[in-house]
Amino acid sequence: MVPFLDLKAINQVHRTELINAFTKVLDSGWYVHGKEHEAFEHEFAAYCGTTECIGVANGLDALTLVLRAWKEMGVLSEGDEVIVPANTYIASVLAITENRLTPVLVEPDPTTYNLDASRLEAALTPRTKAVLAVHLYGQAADMTRITAFARRHGLKVLEDAAQAHGAIHAGRKVGAWGDAAGFSFYPGKNLGALGDAGAVTTSDAELAHTLRALRNYGSHKKYHNLYQGPNSRLDEMQAALLRVKLPLLDAENAHRRTIAEQYLQGLRHTRVALPVAPAEAVSHVWHIFPVRVADRESFQRYLAVVGVQTLIHYPIPPHHQKAFPALRSLALPVTEAIHREIVSLPISPVMRADQIEQVISVINSYPINP
C-alpha cells in the first residue's frame, strides 16, 4: 500500500532531535510563552520575510484573530464584506463569520483552483473592506494581481497560508505579501507540529501588538485586560518541536516538488486532469497534489484495490455546508465541479521513488471504462 501520508515516518526522520527538544522543555519547568516560543516566532518571521510572527493555538485562530484585531483597531466593522475564494476549506469562511463579517464568495480559476483575480472587480461593493486570499493545496495564489487590486481600492489583504509554508510567488514567500497571514501547523501540514499550533505573520507593528494581547485573554500585562480576548497561545512544547523541523522545511518541500514534477510528466497522457505547472517565478510547495476525475468514486475504488490510498480535499464546498444556510442558494458552478471531481494523490517528504512510480503506473493503467 502506498499511504496518502505517513506521519509516523515523517516524524521518525526527526526523532532524536524531537526527543531532545521535548526533554529540554520538560526539564526547563516553563511550559507557556517561554524561550522556545519566543525563538520560534523570530525564526519563522525571518523565514517568511516579515518583521513579526505571533504564535497562536491553531490556524483557524490565526485567521480569526487577525480579523478581530482589525475590528479592535477600527479598520473593520460588523457587517463589512470580505472577499474569499469559494473553493477553500471551511476555516477560511469561519474566520470571517466568527467576526460577524460578511463573506463574499468568488469563484476560483479552474486551472489553478485559487482565487480568480479577474473576478475581484465584480465582487467589489462599497462594503468591501478586505480580501482573504487562500494558497490552496500549497499552490501560491496570484498575489501580484490580488494585492494590486487591494491597493487600488484601499482594502486589507489577509493570506490563508495554512497549506503553503515556504511557497513563493514572484520571488517573495507567501505570508509576506498581504497585511497579515495565518499559518496552521497541524501535524499533516508541510511544517507540522505534534498537535495543534498556528501563527500569524505580519510587518505591521500595531497589528502585532494588538494580536499579542488578543491571544492572551486580551492582555499585555497580567490581570490588565484591554480586550475580551480568548486564550490562543502557541504551546511552548510545540514551538520547540517546530524549531527542530523548520530548518529542514525547504529540503522537504523540494522533495514534494520533485514528486509533483514526476506526476505532471508521468501522468500527462492519462484522462485525469492535472494541476497546472507553476510559472518560472512561482514555487509551489504541493501540500496536496490534486487531480480531477469525472468518475471519482470508480477512480478511488480502483486505486484502493491496487494499493494506492487517496483522499478528497474537499468533498463539500463551504456554501453547501449546513453551517452556512445563508450561502446555500449561491450558484458557484466552477467550485461545485471541483468539489465533485477532486482527488488528492499521495505526496510527502518521505515518499520513495518506487512508490511514486507505482502511483504513476497504476493511474496510467486505469481502464477507460472502469
C-alpha positions in Angstrom: 0.0 0.0 0.0 1.2 3.5 -0.9 -0.1 5.6 2.0 -1.6 9.0 1.4 0.5 10.4 4.3 2.7 8.5 6.8 3.1 11.0 9.7 5.0 8.4 11.8 7.6 8.0 9.1 7.8 11.8 8.6 8.5 12.4 12.2 10.8 9.4 12.5 13.3 11.4 10.5 13.5 14.0 13.3 13.0 11.5 16.2 16.3 12.2 18.0 16.0 16.0 17.7 12.3 16.0 18.7 13.0 13.9 21.8 15.9 16.3 22.7 13.6 19.3 22.3 10.9 17.7 24.3 13.3 16.9 27.1 14.7 20.4 27.1 11.3 21.9 27.6 10.3 19.3 30.1 13.3 20.0 32.2 13.0 23.7 31.9 9.8 23.8 34.0 8.5 26.6 31.8 5.6 25.5 29.5 3.8 28.6 28.2 5.3 31.6 26.4 8.9 30.7 27.2 12.2 30.9 25.3 11.3 28.2 22.7 8.1 30.1 21.8 10.0 33.4 21.5 12.8 31.9 19.4 10.3 30.2 17.0 8.5 33.5 16.5 11.7 35.2 15.5 12.9 32.3 13.3 9.6 31.9 11.4 9.2 35.6 10.8 12.7 35.6 9.3 11.9 32.6 7.2 8.8 34.2 5.8 10.4 37.6 5.3 8.3 39.6 7.8 9.2 41.5 10.9 6.7 39.9 13.2 5.3 36.4 14.0 2.7 35.9 16.6 2.2 32.3 17.7 -1.4 31.1 18.4 -3.1 27.9 19.2 -4.1 26.9 15.6 -4.6 28.0 12.0 -8.2 29.0 12.4 -7.4 31.2 15.4 -4.6 32.8 13.3 -7.1 34.0 10.7 -9.9 34.8 13.1 -7.7 36.9 15.4 -6.3 39.0 12.6 -9.8 40.0 11.5 -10.7 40.5 15.2 -7.7 42.7 15.7 -8.6 44.9 12.7 -12.0 45.3 14.3 -10.4 46.4 17.6 -8.2 48.8 15.6 -11.2 50.4 13.8 -10.2 49.0 10.4 -13.2 46.7 10.1 -16.7 46.9 11.5 -19.5 44.4 11.9 -21.2 43.6 8.6 -18.2 44.6 6.4 -17.6 42.4 3.5 -14.5 40.2 3.0 -13.9 38.6 -0.4 -12.9 35.0 -0.1 -12.5 32.2 -2.6 -15.4 29.8 -2.8 -13.1 26.9 -3.4 -11.5 26.6 0.1 -11.6 24.7 3.3 -14.4 25.9 5.6 -11.9 27.5 8.1 -11.4 30.4 5.7 -15.1 31.3 5.8 -15.5 30.6 9.5 -12.8 33.2 10.4 -15.0 35.8 8.6 -18.4 34.8 10.1 -16.9 34.4 13.6 -16.2 38.1 13.5 -19.7 39.0 12.3 -18.3 40.0 8.9 -19.9 39.0 5.6 -18.1 36.5 3.3 -18.4 37.3 -0.4 -17.5 34.0 -2.2 -15.7 34.3 -5.5 -15.1 31.5 -8.0 -11.6 30.1 -8.5 -9.5 29.9 -11.6 -10.4 26.4 -12.8 -6.7 25.8 -13.8 -5.1 26.8 -10.5 -8.0 26.2 -8.1 -7.1 29.5 -6.4 -8.9 32.8 -6.2 -9.6 34.1 -9.8 -8.2 37.7 -9.7 -10.2 38.6 -12.8 -13.4 38.2 -10.8 -12.5 40.6 -8.0 -13.8 43.8 -9.5 -17.3 42.2 -10.0 -17.3 41.2 -6.3 -16.5 44.7 -5.1 -19.1 46.8 -3.3 -19.0 49.9 -1.0 -19.0 47.5 2.0 -15.9 45.5 0.8 -13.0 46.1 3.3 -10.7 43.1 2.8 -9.6 40.2 0.6 -8.8 36.8 2.2 -6.5 35.0 -0.3 -6.0 31.3 0.1 -2.9 29.5 -1.1 -4.9 26.3 -1.6 -3.1 22.9 -1.8 0.2 24.6 -1.3 -0.1 26.5 -4.6 0.7 30.2 -4.3 -2.2 32.4 -5.3 -1.6 35.3 -7.7 -0.6 37.8 -5.1 0.7 40.3 -7.6 -2.8 40.9 -9.0 -4.6 40.4 -5.7 -2.5 42.9 -3.8 -2.6 45.4 -6.7 -6.4 45.2 -6.7 -6.5 45.7 -2.9 -4.2 48.7 -3.1 -6.4 50.4 -5.8 -9.4 50.0 -3.5 -7.9 50.6 -0.1 -8.5 47.0 1.1 -6.7 44.9 3.6 -5.2 41.6 2.4 -5.2 38.5 4.7 -3.4 35.4 3.4 -4.6 32.0 4.4 -1.2 30.2 4.2 -2.2 27.2 6.2 -1.1 24.8 3.4 1.7 26.8 1.9 4.7 27.1 4.2 7.6 28.2 2.0 5.7 28.7 -1.2 6.9 31.6 -3.3 5.2 34.0 -5.7 7.3 36.5 -7.8 10.3 36.0 -5.6 8.5 36.6 -2.3 7.3 33.9 0.2 3.7 33.7 0.9 3.0 35.1 4.3 4.8 38.3 3.4 2.6 39.5 0.6 -0.5 40.6 2.5 -1.0 42.9 5.5 -1.0 39.6 7.5 -1.1 35.9 7.0 -2.4 32.9 9.0 -0.5 29.7 9.2 -1.5 26.3 10.6 1.0 23.8 11.9 -1.5 20.9 12.2 0.5 17.6 12.1 -0.2 16.9 8.4 1.0 20.3 7.2 4.3 20.8 5.4 5.6 22.3 8.7 3.7 20.2 11.1 3.7 20.2 14.9 2.8 17.1 17.0 -0.6 18.7 17.9 -2.5 21.8 17.0 -0.5 25.0 16.6 -0.6 28.2 14.4 0.9 31.6 13.8 0.3 35.0 12.2 3.0 36.7 10.2 2.9 40.5 9.5 5.2 43.5 9.2 2.5 45.8 10.8 3.8 46.6 14.4 0.5 47.9 15.6 -1.4 44.8 14.4 1.2 42.5 16.0 0.9 44.4 19.3 -2.9 44.1 19.2 -2.7 40.3 18.4 -0.3 39.6 21.2 -2.9 41.0 23.6 -5.9 39.3 21.9 -4.3 35.8 22.0 -3.7 36.2 25.8 -7.2 37.0 27.2 -6.9 40.5 25.7 -3.9 41.3 28.0 -0.4 42.5 27.6 0.0 42.7 31.3 -1.3 40.1 33.7 -4.7 40.9 35.2 -5.0 44.0 32.9 -7.3 43.2 30.1 -7.7 45.6 27.1 -10.0 43.4 25.1 -12.3 40.4 25.6 -9.8 38.1 24.1 -9.6 34.3 24.0 -6.8 32.0 25.2 -5.0 31.1 22.0 -1.3 30.7 22.7 1.3 28.6 20.8 2.3 25.9 23.2 6.0 26.0 24.4 6.4 22.3 23.6 5.0 22.7 20.1 7.2 25.7 19.5 10.3 23.7 20.4 9.3 20.8 18.1 8.6 23.2 15.2 12.1 24.7 15.7 13.5 21.3 15.1 11.6 20.9 11.8 11.8 24.4 10.4 15.5 24.2 9.2 14.6 21.2 7.1 11.4 22.6 5.6 12.9 23.8 2.3 14.5 20.4 1.7 11.3 18.6 2.4 9.4 21.0 0.1 12.0 20.4 -2.6 11.2 16.6 -2.4 7.5 17.4 -2.8 8.3 19.5 -5.9 10.2 16.5 -7.3 7.2 14.2 -6.8 4.9 16.8 -8.4 7.1 17.2 -11.4 7.2 13.4 -11.8 3.4 13.2 -11.6 3.0 16.1 -14.1 5.3 14.3 -16.5 4.3 10.7 -15.9 0.5 11.3 -16.0 0.3 13.8 -18.8 -1.3 11.3 -21.2 -3.9 9.9 -18.8 -7.6 11.1 -18.6 -7.2 12.7 -15.2 -7.0 16.5 -15.2 -3.7 17.6 -13.7 -2.9 20.8 -11.9 -1.0 23.5 -13.9 2.8 23.5 -13.6 3.9 26.8 -11.9 5.3 29.7 -13.8 9.1 30.4 -13.5 8.7 33.0 -10.7 6.4 30.7 -8.7 7.4 27.9 -6.4 4.5 25.8 -5.1 5.1 23.5 -2.1 2.5 20.9 -3.1 0.9 20.3 0.3 -1.6 18.3 -1.8 -1.3 17.1 -5.3 -4.9 17.4 -6.7 -6.2 15.8 -9.8 -9.8 15.9 -11.2 -11.6 12.8 -12.4 -15.2 12.8 -13.6 -15.9 9.3 -12.3 -14.2 9.9 -8.9 -15.8 7.1 -6.9 -14.7 4.5 -9.5 -11.2 6.0 -9.7 -10.7 5.9 -5.9 -12.0 2.3 -5.7 -9.6 1.2 -8.4 -6.7 2.9 -6.7 -7.6 1.4 -3.4 -7.7 -2.1 -4.9 -4.3 -1.7 -6.4 -2.8 -0.3 -3.2 -2.8 3.4 -3.6 -4.5 5.5 -0.9 -6.2 8.8 -1.9 -8.2 11.4 -0.1 -10.7 14.2 -1.1 -9.9 17.8 -0.4 -12.7 18.7 -0.1 -16.0 16.8 -0.8 -18.4 19.6 0.2 -17.8 23.3 -0.6 -18.4 25.8 2.1 -21.6 27.3 0.6 -23.2 23.8 0.7 -22.4 23.2 4.4 -25.3 23.2 6.8 -23.4 25.7 8.9 -24.0 28.4 6.4 -27.7 28.4 5.4 -27.4 32.0 4.1 -24.9 30.8 1.5 -26.7 27.7 0.3 -28.6 29.4 -2.5 -25.4 30.6 -4.2 -24.7 29.2 -7.7 -20.9 28.6 -7.9 -20.6 26.1 -10.8 -16.7 26.1 -11.0 -16.4 25.5 -7.3 -19.0 22.8 -7.3 -17.4 21.0 -10.3 -14.0 21.0 -8.5 -15.5 19.6 -5.3 -17.3 16.8 -7.3 -14.2 15.7 -9.1 -11.1 16.5 -7.0 -8.9 13.7 -5.7 -5.7 14.0 -3.8 -2.8 11.7 -4.7 -0.1 10.6 -2.2 2.7 13.1 -1.7 5.0 13.6 1.2 8.7 14.2 2.1 9.3 10.5 2.8 7.7 9.1 -0.3 10.0 6.7 -2.0 10.9 6.5 -5.7 9.3 3.1 -6.1 6.0 4.5 -4.5 6.0 7.4 -7.0 6.5 5.0 -9.9 3.7 2.7 -8.6 1.2 5.6 -8.4 2.1 6.7 -11.9 2.0 3.2 -13.3 -1.4 2.2 -11.8 -3.0 5.5 -12.9 -1.7 5.0 -16.4 -3.3 1.6 -16.4 -6.7 2.9 -15.2 -9.3 1.5 -17.6 -11.1 3.8 -19.9 -14.5 2.3 -18.9 -14.0 1.1 -15.3 
